[in-house]
Amino acid sequence: MPLLEAAGISKVFGKLTALDGAALSVGEREFHGLIGPNGSGKSTLMKCLAGALVPTRGKVTFINTDVTSLTPPERARAGMSLKFQITAVLPTLTLYDNILLALQARSSLLDLAFSRSRGRLHEEVMTLLLQFRLADRAFDAAATLSHGQQQWLEIAMALACRPRLLLLDEPTGGMSLEERRVTGELLQPIKQHCSLVIVEHDLDFIRDICDRLTVLDQGKVLASGTVAEIQANRSVQEIYLRRA
Amino acid sequence: MSSTGTGTQPPPHVIEAARSPVMASAIAGRTKVLPILELALLIAASIAPLVLRDYITVYATRVLILCLFALSFDLVWGYAGILSLGQSLFFGTAGYGVALLSRDFGVASIFAVLPAGTLIGFVAALLLAGFLLLGRHPSSVVFVSLGTMTGAYAADRLARGSHYLGGQNGIPSIPPMTIGSHELSEGPGFYYLVLAILVLIYLLSRFLLRSQFGLALAGLRENEQRIAFFGYNVQHLKAIIFAISGAIAGASGSLYAFHEGFVWTNMLGVVMSTQVVLYVLFGGSGTLIGAVIGTAIVEGLSFWLSDNYRDIWPIILGVLLLLVILFRPLGLISLVLGERERVGHFGPSLKEKRNAAP
């Protein structure tokens, strides 16, 4: 049984059909890339998986539970975490507090009111900041980070929720080549405890870190399989050639 | 170690460095303006009745009660980003509530009426939150602000039309509040009582807002959608802080009723709600002390201006308010307080860290 199973997902906005029966299946500790031309429905599918949108039709199953109509907080508590396409760190808070905010989401209200979990969470905050090479900036406001660093902070925050599945919408958007390489490195160790669905334009990046790929085109799944299978696939080559 | 750390465990010396007090105190070293400001204001407020003439002390008592009311608005707007334009609903409901308690049941002991007023504000806010905030999906800012404003407006209208509540005239000549056998009339005694309550509630609010709960509220204010994806139930968070703020507004409303000796419909309506918004915007939201300063300055200015420029004082005051909001959108407090200190930080104290270390 896969960790995440989305079947027959359609999403209609007025007259626009963004998704038309798309499907996706992600196994335990699998890195799954979601690719396709602009407007193919990648981000919409991500949002349906994360609960930011409710699909018009179709069903999303996560760890054997139907989560199609669950709200984002309910999904987060079930073990799903999302990094937005547009960075959404909390700019006036320090990096430390950004991470703590994500980590303490599971503490009870009483623990929060009496600050009973922050001592315990301190080491986890610092470990995450170290892991994402941000520890020396821990007490600066998140707004002062470079774009690439903000993306890393976001990934760190998404991981702080201890997800079984992490959804990353364009994690390397606007990054330099070097930053992309580092992002790949930072993501590798996650595999030991977490699956990943990743939307990305950079095909080299996707090829380097993903196990399987799903290609969307005009809201439908064009192909799905291992990286090698997809690279050999004729119709996939065609849409990417057509675009080039 | 956390499950997230596996794999890229940094070398031990790096972890050690992160744990060291040097890093942790990186922020502690910076000068703090806020405690100095708070202390200075407390001292000034404590000696004020000794130097002020009696009728001004009476006026200052009313200002302190309004400061408490302003705190309640700062809590929801400055900290949680909920634009409540009907804060007077809780202030006035509690005022009317305690007025009725003393008129119809002869209850005027502070130990009964103050808790009762606080509870009335709390329950009224919780009920309104049930309508406005507790949907399955978060409600929009406009919906909440219009909803709260409508609530205040409706309450005002209802009170005006109700014979039992005294209609347009409200409830006059409420008997004085009592502590044991002692009757509290306006003057220094009442002043110090209100000051003590204000300081107590200020400190309690500060404790809560600097806790991890305060961090969750900061997240709520900055990006509600984002923190929902962490697993926070933003609706519950909002309802809780809204109800707490209602309780504080209720406490100040009951003090106001006994201090003035009567309640009338303005206490419930939109005018009072708008006034409290102005206090907080003027002083600066999200700092607590800004709400206090804003109230004191706006009320002090009105007092002085209305004495000296009898005909045009509201215009002068209005222009001043506009200037502050135009040139200091973060309020007067931003003249002395940097952003880092205004927003604060929420990490553990050194002691907490030491206890957490294995």
Interface residues (C-beta under 8 A of the other chain):
Chain A: A50 A52 T71 P72 P73 A76 R77 S81 L82 F84 A88 L90 P91 T92 L93 T94 Y96 D97 L100 L101 A102 Q104 A105 R106 S107 L109 D111 L112 A113 F114 S115 R116 S117 R118 G119 R120 H122 E123 E124 V125 M126 T127 L128 L129 L130 Q131 A135 A138 F139 A141 M157 L159 A160 C161 R162 L186 Q188 P189 I190 Q192 H193
Chain B: M1 S2 S3 T4 G5 T6 G7 T8 P10 V14 I15 A18 R19 M23 A26 I27 R136 H137 L208 S211 Q212 F213 L215 A216 A218 G219 E222 N223 Q225 R226 I227 A228 F229 F230 G231 Y232 N233 V234 H236 I240 E339 R340 V343 H345 F346 G347 P348 E352 K353 N355 A356 A357
